[in-house]
């Protein structure tokens, strides 16, 4: 729970939104930056193919949160909440 809900969101948001998305946004614009960084985020979860559409949508949401706030911290919070809910649903389901 701690790994999925706290640790992973911190380093993933720093890497995927703080570095990759920002780099792509400067070069390709916001829309392409969001799409491509979300695809990269999704590919990182391969081979969990059944979860890849959800991971892509999550990547879009996290990048959008970063875009609207200018900070990775709100994305970390949203990411942590999403991951915690997923773990709880997996454990209790």
C-alpha positions as CSV (number, residue, x, y, z in Angstrom):
1,X,0.0,0.0,0.0
2,X,2.8,2.4,0.9
3,X,4.7,1.6,-2.3
4,X,1.7,2.0,-4.6
5,X,0.1,4.9,-2.8
6,X,3.0,7.0,-1.8
7,X,6.4,6.0,-3.1
8,X,5.5,5.2,-6.8
9,X,3.5,8.4,-7.3
10,X,6.3,10.6,-6.0
11,X,9.1,9.2,-8.3
12,X,6.7,8.6,-11.3
13,X,5.3,12.2,-11.2
14,X,8.8,13.7,-11.0
15,X,10.0,11.5,-13.9
16,X,7.0,11.4,-16.2
17,X,5.5,14.8,-15.7
18,X,8.3,16.8,-14.2
19,X,10.9,15.7,-16.8
20,X,9.3,13.8,-19.8
21,X,6.1,15.8,-20.1
22,X,7.8,19.2,-19.6
23,X,10.5,18.3,-22.2
24,X,7.9,17.2,-24.8
25,X,5.6,20.2,-24.1
26,X,8.4,22.6,-24.9
27,X,9.1,20.9,-28.2
28,X,5.7,19.6,-29.3
29,X,3.1,21.7,-27.4
30,X,0.7,20.8,-24.7
31,X,-1.6,18.3,-26.5
32,X,1.2,16.2,-28.1
33,X,3.2,16.4,-24.9
34,X,0.3,14.9,-22.9
35,X,-0.4,12.2,-25.5
36,X,3.2,11.1,-25.9
37,X,4.1,11.3,-22.3
38,X,1.0,9.3,-21.5
39,X,1.9,6.7,-24.1
40,X,5.4,6.4,-22.5
41,X,3.8,6.1,-19.1
42,X,1.6,3.3,-20.4
43,X,4.4,1.4,-22.1
44,X,6.3,1.4,-18.8
45,X,3.5,-0.9,-17.4
46,X,3.8,-3.5,-20.2
47,X,3.0,-6.5,-20.1
48,X,-0.1,-5.7,-18.0
49,X,-2.1,-5.3,-21.2
50,X,-5.5,-5.3,-19.6
51,X,-4.5,-2.2,-17.5
52,X,-2.9,-0.3,-20.3
53,X,-6.0,1.7,-21.4
54,X,-6.5,2.8,-17.7
55,X,-2.8,3.7,-17.4
56,X,-3.0,5.8,-20.6
57,X,-6.1,7.7,-19.2
58,X,-4.3,8.1,-15.9
59,X,-1.3,9.5,-17.7
60,X,-3.5,12.1,-19.4
61,X,-5.2,13.0,-16.1
62,X,-1.9,13.4,-14.3
63,X,-0.4,15.5,-17.1
64,X,-3.5,17.6,-17.2
65,X,-3.3,18.2,-13.4
66,X,0.4,19.2,-13.9
67,X,-0.5,21.5,-16.7
68,X,-3.3,23.2,-14.7
69,X,-1.3,23.6,-11.5
70,X,2.3,23.9,-12.7
71,X,3.4,21.5,-10.0
72,X,4.0,17.8,-9.7
73,X,2.7,17.7,-6.1
74,X,-1.1,17.8,-7.0
75,X,-0.4,15.0,-9.5
76,X,1.4,13.0,-6.8
77,X,-1.7,13.3,-4.6
78,X,-4.2,12.3,-7.4
79,X,-1.8,9.5,-8.5
80,X,-1.5,8.2,-4.9
81,X,-5.3,8.2,-4.5
82,X,-5.8,6.4,-7.8
83,X,-3.2,3.8,-6.8
84,X,-4.5,3.3,-3.3
85,X,-8.1,2.8,-4.6
86,X,-6.7,0.2,-7.2
87,X,-4.9,-1.7,-4.4
88,X,-7.9,-1.7,-2.1
89,X,-10.2,-2.9,-4.9
90,X,-7.7,-5.6,-5.8
91,X,-7.3,-6.8,-2.2
92,X,-11.0,-6.6,-1.3
93,X,-12.3,-7.8,-4.6
